[in-house]
Amino acid sequence: MTETTAASTTAPAASPMPAARFGAFDALLYGVTVFGWSTSWIAMKAQVSAPVSPEASLFWRFVIATVAMWIWVSLGGLRMRFPLRAHAGFAALGFFIFSTNFDLFYHGAKGLPSGLLSVVFSLASVINLLMGRVFFGHRISGRVLTGGLLGFAGVAAMFWPTIAGADFDRSAAIGLLLCIAGTTCFCTGNMISGVLQKRSIPVLSATAWGMTWGSGIMLVYVLVGGEGFRFDPSAPYVASLVWLALVSSVAAFWAYLTLLGRIGAARAGYLTVMFPVFALAISTVVEGYVWTWPAIVGLAAVLGGNLFVLRR
């Protein structure tokens, strides 16, 4: 799946990131997020191949997700009204995670092989660590950094045949920059979510407002783009849209942002390394993906990095 920093919430310069214990509930959150994001790549295929602009598809996706999230907040009796200061954080959350992040990746994907998308996004495990140091003064744990780099290298190895066989031209270079920018947006949103949780704002409420702001931002993108609010009524498009909205957005982002508040952005960010592994596992069953030796070595590296990051 998923907050601007404030002086009153930053930690002292030498403050380490708390090494919270990874318990059973954290494992559940971890599993929900990995499942939601792993299956999103299959659903995105139906979105990209439809005669609908990425901005319009994302607008419909987050409108559905926003409605579902507000129903969840209402049924849970959670707080809905917040001061203007909190809405600055909600708007930032909507901009960085629930709109711009996805839009940049959708456009970046046009010039890049799908494997490289996963490799770029897996950088979030390291970027989160660096941002935690810059914005909150958290010490960079050698163990977590080693795990993040090991996981990133593992993902690169798994997708290396696909990447090596692709032509890297100007279009691919632009796509790569867009995806790096999208990953940075995602990590920035992680920092913002952490600040909102430190202010005791419920994750569901913050996510609902973040998605509301994100839908509004996507509305502006659609209007500026001039391609209109097209909609594809075909079964594959509608089914993929509902899946992306309810599973990959509502459920997965709630789980991820909750986990982020419990174990920290540095460790939660390793999810961006794990879900490409499960995406390949799904591809093995659905699309007949054949595992190569580099992929097997990469898998071992990712799993090893996971042990580095998640153990206390």
Secondary structure, 3 states (H helix, E strand, C coil): CCCCCCHHHCCCCCCECCCCCCCHHHHHHHHHHHHHHHCHHHHHHHHHHCCCCHHHHHHHHHHHHHHHHHHHHHHCCCCCCCCHHHHHHHHHHHHHCCCHHHHHHHHHHHHCCHHHHHHHHHCHHHHHHHHHHHHHCCECCHHHHHHHHHHHHHHHHHCHHHHHCCCCCHHHHHHHHHHHHHHHHHHHHHHHHHHHHHCCCCHHHHHHHHHHHHHHHHHHHHHHHCCCCCCCCCHHHHHHHHHHHHHHHHHHHHHHHHHHHHHCHHHHCCHHHHHHHHHHHHHHHHCCCCCCHHHHHHHHHHHHHHHHHHCC
